[in-house]
C-alpha cells in the first residue's frame, strides 16, 4: 500500500475539553480553507479530553474527509499536542490554532501570504484587543515577552498566540518538551528560522473556560523561559555565564573575607593583642549561613541548567516521544 498523498496545508488543532466550541470552529475553518482552493488536512489532537470532545470530532469526521484525529491516552499537555500534530502533518505548510474559537481562522490567508511573500519560516499572530484578565494573563504575558525578547534576536510582541503558520521542514526540526510550545519561535531561531508576525483580533471565548492558560502554569512557564534564555544566549558558551557568576561570587566572597581580616587586624592595632583575639570571624553564624546559602544557590541553579541540557539531549538523541497515542482515526475509517 502506497504512502498517503501529500497536501499543501496541515491544520493542527490541539483539543482538550472543547466539545462546545468544536462544531462552530470546524465550520469556520473549513469555509476559510475551501475558499483558499488548496489541498488540506485538519489534524485534531485530542489531548485526553474528559468531555465529549472525541465524540464531537468523530461526528464531524463522518462528514469531512479532511479531518484526522489523533487521540492521546491521557492529558499530556499542549506542548505534546503540538509535537504530535507536527509529527503527523503531511502538508508543506503547517497551521496551528487553538480549539476554543478565540483564534479566528479568517486570518489564515493573511498569515500564509506573509509567509510566502516574505520568505519566512514562521509567521505568528499578534493578538490585538485581547479578551483576557489583566493581572492573571496580560501582565505575565507582557513581562515574559519582554524578557525573552531581551535574551534573543526574536522580537515578537506576542508569543502566546497559537495561531501560527510554519514551513513543514522547520516545524519538523523543532523538538518540544515542557511548556516550550510558548517559545517555538525562539526554539526555531536556534536552527536559523526567520520569523515574522501579523496583527490579528483576539475574539472572546464563547463556551467553556481556559484549560491550557491557567495561572497555575505560570511557575513552569517562568522556568522554561529561563531555559530558553540560557539556550539562546549561553548554550554554546556556558563558561561565559557560569564563569561570570563564579567570578562575581568569588570576588564578593573575597572582598568580605578581606574586610573581616582587615577588621580583625584593626582591632589588634587599636585594642592590642586582647582585642585581636576577641574579634572572632571564623565562627560567626551569619558568615557561615551566608556562605552556605550562596553555595547552595549556585549549585541548584547550575544543577537546573545542566538538567535541562541533559533532558534536551535525551529527547533529541534518542528521539523519545513526549506523548503516547491510543489510536489514530483516519477519515476513511468508520466505526
Buried (B, 14 or more C-beta within 10 A) or exposed (E): EEEEEEBBBBBBBBBBBBBBBBEEBBEBBBEBBEEEEBBBBBBBBBBBBEEBBBEBBBBBBEEBEBBBBBBBEEBBBBBBBBBBBBBBBBBBBBBBBBBBBBBBBBBBBBBBEBBEEEEBBBBBBBBEEBEBEEEBBBEBBEEBBEBBBEBBEBEBBBBBBBBBBBBBEBBEBBBBBBBBBBBBBBBBBBEEBBBBBBEBBBBEBEEBEBBBBEEEBBEEBBBBBBBBBBBBBBBEEBEEBBEEBEEEBEEEBEEBEEEBEEEBEEBBEEEEEEBBEEBEEEEEEEBEEBEEEEEEEBEEBBEEBEEBBEEBEEBEEEEEBBBEBEEEBEBEEEE
